[in-house]
């Protein structure tokens, strides 16, 4: 895919380019609500594309009965104002709540969707969201009876765009929010997603359908996780009206982002680490400009999931690449244990990436310095420019306290230049460099002692002044052991 955005102005440097998400959609980008078959295709509900998947249909876990007979009618409490949007399974209308005179959104079953499947998904979404009062989850106000006795979920009306819009259009991020650091902005969105999912997990609820289409960005930068229609509970902490994850035997979710245990329809392996996989799949999308699992058809995409190995564009930040690799491991046990663990890693990266950029540049300068010293280059100014850049970077990184390897880099740079100066016969310059090494390398101490000049005459001093002490190096023996004793007492 061709990049449309060009280099991103971030602390990572000009080599990092975020690739805009391709807005084109295939069947694998839609949400599979139940496992279809050629003989049961009329009972399929999808968000955005008509999808077919192999296998015989499997009955979904039953939803416990709810007192729908007690639902009050939509009319009389809400005034319809028009359509806001629609998907394959649901349609959302704008309405006014008469009692409070406020705008609300009412989601109901789409007329073209299969009523049983879409109804089940809508009720599950309402029950899950109602149990999760969190700033990053759209609050549910009511559950009403609409036309045809179909349920309608009354929610907060959110003005904004899906995350997909902003991943497809970097210009929109700058236009709507004034953000120039695209990577930082998208990671901020992902951190809010982690907050919502971690809260849901603390209540025993899994989402199972995280993707850019299901994240809404409000006009004031609010982030909301949408569509809890596939929500399930992992244990008894979850709402009793949601089915247990261990009873799941269907292939449901979005194939483009699906975790291996979801594609295998193995409910016994569903856990918080399943959503962790999906969160890291979102991170993959931010960095790669596409969803992780390739394939035009559902069948091809599902077949590729078990063998997926993340491959991210050159220049992607190392720490984020490593997080994607761990988070999208086929074995759930190898993934971060929670959405909170992912959030902390993202937060740490954002806080330290300026220092990390400096450290990366210092490592590049050190590599070039070592290569030049090994080649016995004699351009002293060029060597010291590289040494100065490396020294600055390692020193700054060491001061942050988060990069213990920075001390090793600084030591390597000092040793390289001390070796260079001894080779050039500049003992005084070598002394300055070796004085910063604790302890100095034995071989360099010996080589420095072997090049010690004759002891200078003791200078005469004026009465009442303290004579300058002559370093014992002037008369130190050339043997390695004696040299070490001399240097230790300098």
N, C-alpha and C positions, 0 to 999 in steps of 0.2 A: 504494500500500500504506500502511496506517495504521501509524504508529509506536506500539509498545507500551512502549517503554523510556523515553520522555521525554528531556529534555535530559541530556546526558552531562556529568558533572563532570570536566572536563579543562581544561588551560591554554588550549584554544581558545576557551573561553567558553561561556556557556549557549546560544548560538545553534546549536551543533553537536549534532545528534541522530543517533545510530546507529540505523538501522532494522533490526529483527530480520529474519533471513532467513525467508521463507515456507517452512514444512516441506513444502508440497504438491509433488508431483513429477509430471512428465509424461515422455513418451518421450524428449524432448530432454535430460533430465537423466541418462539411462543411458549407459553406455559402449558405443559401437558397436565391436565387436571385428573385424568384417569387413563389407564392403559387401554387403548382401543384395539379393535380387531376388524378385519374386513367385514365381518358379519354384524358388527355392533358400532359402526361408524357414526350412527345418528345420535349416540350418547356421548359425544366428545365435546368438551368445552375448552377453548383456548383463548388466550388473551389477544393475540395479534395475528396468528396465522393458522390455517387449517393444517393439522399435523397428523401424520399416521405413524404408528409404531408397531413393531412386530409383537406377536404373542396373543394369547387368548385373554379376554377381559377378566379382571379379578375384582371381586366385590370389595369396595372400600370399607375400612373400619366403620362400624355403625356409630352414628351420633346419638347420644342419649336424648331422650325426648325432652322437648322444651315446651313450656306453656304458651304456644303460639295463639291459642284461642283467646288469650287475654290481650293480644296486641290491639291497640286502638287504631282506628282508621286514620289514614293520612289526611283525608279531607276534614276540615274544621280546625285542625291544629297547624297546618302548614299551607302556604300559598305557593303553588308552582310558578316559577319565573322563567324557565327555559332550560335548554340542555347545555351542560358544561363539557361533556366528553363521553366517549364510549370505548369499549374494548370488545373482544370476542365474547366474553361471558357476562359483562355488566355494562350498565349505562348510568351516568351520573347527571342528575338535574340540580339546578340551582333553585332554592326555595326560600321563603321567608317564614320564620317561626313566629306565629302571630302573637303568642303570649309574651314573648320577650322582644319582639320586633328586631330580629337579627337575621342575617343571611346564614343559611346552612346548605350543606350538600347532602343529597339523598341518593344513595346508590341502590339500584334494583337490578333484577335479572334482565338481561338483554332479550328482547323479543325473539331474536333468531337463535338464541342459545337453547340447548336442551334443558328443560325446566328442572328436572330432578338433579342433574349434576351441578348446574349453576346455582340452584337454590341451596344445595348442601354447602357449596363453597362460600356463598354469601353469608349464611348463618354462622359458619365456622369463623369467617373473618370478623363478624360482629362480636362473637363471643370472646375471641382472642383479644381483639383490640380493646374491648370493654374491660378486660381484666388487667390491662397494661396502661396505667396512667403515667405517662412519661413525656417530657418535652419534645422528644424526637419521634413520637408515635401520635398519629392523628386521633384526637379524642372522639369517642362515640357518644352521642347525646341520647339516642333513642332508637328503638326498633318498632316500626309501624307496619300496618297492613295497607298495601297499595292496591292498584288495579289488578283484577283477577285473583285477589286474595294472596298475591305474592308479597313477600316481606320486603321492606325498604329500610336501609340502615341510614340513620340521620347522623351526620358527622360535621365537624368544623369545616367551613368553606375555606380552602387554601388557594390563594392566588399565587401562581408561580409556574415553573416548568420542571419537567423531569430532568434528572441528572443526565440522561441520554442527550438532551438538547445541548447541554454545556460541554459534554465530551465530544460531540460532533462539531461544535462551533467554538473554538478558543476565543474568537472575537466577541462572542456573547458574554463570556466571563468578564472580559475587560469592560464591555459596554454596560452590563447590568450591575457589576459590583466593583469596578475600578481596580480589579486585581491584575497585576502584571506577572506575578509569580504563579504560573499556572499549576505547577506541581504542588506547591504549598497550599493553594486553594483547594485542589482536589483531595489532597490528604486531609485537609480540615473537614471536608464533607465526609470522608470515610471514617474519621474519628467519631463523628456524630452518629454514623451508622453503627459503629462498634458500641457506643453508649446504649443505643436502643436495644440492640441484640443482647448485650450483657444483662440489661434489665429484664428482658423477656426470659433469658435463661435462669435468672434468679427466681423467677416465678414458675419455672418448670416448663416453659413453652419454647418450641423450635419454630423458626420461620419457614425454612426450606425453599424459598424462592427469591433469594436476594439477587438483584440485577439492576442495572442503571434505570430501567423502566419503572422499577418499583421504589425509587427514591425521588422524592419531590424536594425541590429547592424553592422556598418561598421568596417573595419579592424583597424581603428584608434579610435574606440570608438564612432563614430557618431551614432546617433539614428534617424531613419526615420519612420514615420507613413505611411504605404502603403495602397493601395487598397481603393480608394474613389469611388468605383463603386456603392455604395448605398447612396452616399451623397445626401442630400436634403437641401433645404433652409427653415429656420424657419420664415423668414419675408422678407420684400422687400429689406433688405440689401444684401441678397445673390444674386449670379449671376442669371440673368433672364433666362438663359439656363437650370437652374436646377428646378425641380418640387418643389412645396410647400409641406412641411411636412403635413400640415393639410388635404391634398388631399389623403394621403396614406391610402389604405384600404387592404394592403396585409401583409402577414406574411413573412417578409424578415429579413435576418441577420443570425447569427450563433446561433442555439438553445442552445448550451452549455453555452453561455454568455449573451443571450438575456434578455433585460429588460421586465418587465411585460406588459407595454403598447405596446411594439413591438409584443409580442406574442399574444396580444389581437387585433392586427391590428387596433389600435385606433390612427389615425394620429392626432386627435385633442389634444392628450396628449403628443405628441413628443415635446421635448424641449432640452435645454442644459443639463438638469438633466437626460435625457436619456443617453447621452454620459458619464455623471458623474457615472451613474450606471455601465456602461461598464468599466470605469477606475477602479472602486472599485472591479469589478469582476476580473480584472487583478491582483490587490493587493491580493485578495483572492487566486488566482492561485499561486502567489509567496509563500504565507504562507502555503497553503494546499497541493501543489503538484498536483493539478487537477483543472479542470474547475468547476465552482460552481454548475451547474445544472446537476443532475445525470440522466441517461437514455441511453439505447443502441439505441433505435429508436427515430426518430424525434417526433413521437406522444407522447411517454412516457416522453420525455424531455420537450416538450412544456407544457404538462399537469402539470408538477411539478413546473413550474416557478412561478405561482401565489402564491404558498404556501411555497416558499423557505425561510428558516431561516438559516443564516450563522452559521456554527459550525466549528471552527478552532482548530487545534491541541493544546494540553496543552503546555504551555510555550510561546505561541505567545504573542508578546508585547501588553500590554493592550490598549495602545493608537491606535495601528493599528487595533486591533480587533474592537474597538469602531468606528473607521473610516469605516471599512467594514460594520458594522451593520447599520450605518446611511446611507452610500452611496448606499447600496443595499436594502433599504427599499422599500416595495411595493408601498407606496404612494410617488410619486415624490416630494411632498411638504416637506417631511421629510429629503430629501437628501441634501448634500451640494449644494449650488446654482450654482456653476460653477466649471470648471476644475481648475481654478486658486485657488479657496478655497481649493480644495484637494491638489494642489501642495504646498500651504503654510503649510498645516498640515503635509505633508510628510517632508518638509524642516525643520520645527520646531522639528519634532521628531528626525531627523538625528542630528540636532545641540544639542539637549538636552538628547539624549538617554544614554550618558555616565553618566550624573547626575541622570537620571531616574533609571539606573541600581543600582547606589549607594543608591538612596532613597529606592528602593525596598528591597535591602539587609538590610538597616537600619530598615525598617518596620518588616522584618522577625526577626531581632535581638530583637526589642522592644517586639514583641509578645512572644518570648521565655523568655525574661526578666520578663515580667508581670506574665507569668505563673509560673516562678520559685519563684518570690516574694510571689505570692498567696499561693504557696505550703510551704512557710516558709523554703525554702532551706537555708542551712548554709554555702555552699561552696562560701566563699567570693570572691575568685579569679575568679571562673567561672562567678559569677554575674557581677563583674567589667569588665571582658573581653567582655561580651555581652553589658554592658552599654557603654563601650568605643567604640565598633563598631557602636552601634546605634547613639551615640553622634556624632561621626565623620561623618556618613552618613547624618544625619539631618542637621548638620552645613554646610556641603558642598552644600547640596541641597538648604538651605536657602540663601546662598551667591549668588546662581545663579539668584535669584529673580523671578524664574518662578514657584516655588513650595511653595505657602503660607502655605500649610498644613505641611511643614517641621518644622515650629516653634512649631506647636502643638505636633508633635512627640517628639521633643527635650524636651518639657515641661513634657510630660508624662513619659519620661525616668528619668528625674530629680526627679519628684515626687515619682516614684516607688523606687528609691534608697534612697531618704530621708526617706521614710516610713520604708524601710528595716533597715536603720541605727538607727532610733529611736526605732525600735523594738529590736535591738541588744543593745541599751543603749549607743551608741556612739554619744553623743551630738555634739562633735566637727565636726565629719564627716557630720552629718546632717546639721550643720550650714553652712558648705561650699556649700552643695548642695542647701539649701534653699536660700542662698544669690544670686543665679543665677535666682531665680524665681521672676517675677514682674507681679502681686503681688503673694506672697506665699499663698497656700491654708490655709484657716482659721483653719481647723481641725489639720493640721500639726503644725501650729504655736502654737496652744494651747497645743498639745502633747509635743512639744519641750520645751515650757515654764514650763510645769509640771515637766520636768526632769532637770530643771536648777540646777547646783551644787551650794553650798554655795559660797558667794563672796570671792575671794582670798584676802589675806592681800595686802594692797597697798605697792608696792615695793619702797624701798628707792632709791633715785636718787642722782647722784653726782652733786655738785654745778655747775650751768650753763647749765644743761641739762633739757629737757622738760619731765615731768613725763608721763608715758604711761597711756592713758585713759582706765578705766575699763568699758567694755560694760554694759549698764544698764540691760542687760539680767540676770546678776548675782542676781539681787534683784527684777526682774519683778514678779508681781503676776501671779498666775496660771490661773486666769479666762480668758476665750476666748477673751472678749472685751479688757481687759487690755493687754493681750498678743499681740493682734493686734496692739494696740497703741504703744507698745514697739517695735514690729518688724518694724512698719512703720518708726520709728525714729532711726533705727539702724545706 
